[in-house]
Amino acid sequence: MSSPDKSGIIAQFRQSENDTGSSEVQIALLSARIKHLTEHLRTHAKDFHSRRGLIAMTSRRRKLLDYLKRNQLEKYNEIVKSLGLRH
């Protein structure tokens, strides 16, 4: 993921001017990396090292989403809708 994508995602989901590590920002960044890696694995189906990283990223995102759902349900619903995570 290149720098402009990352800074754009941070700018879109941050809570304040200096926010780079809130749950919402972390979930959005992980979602972008997961999407990128999923496309990579469509072309390189036997890349098992990257597949392992993808599984780790999805579980980390799942934990952050569970935390957000437990503590700030309205923000959870907002981020799930904006990222299109639930169908």
Secondary structure, 3 states (H helix, E strand, C coil): CCHHHHHHHHHHHCCCCCCCCCHHHHHHHHHHHHHHHHHHHHHCCCCHHHHHHHHHHHHHHHHHHHHHHHHCHHHHHHHHHHHCCCC
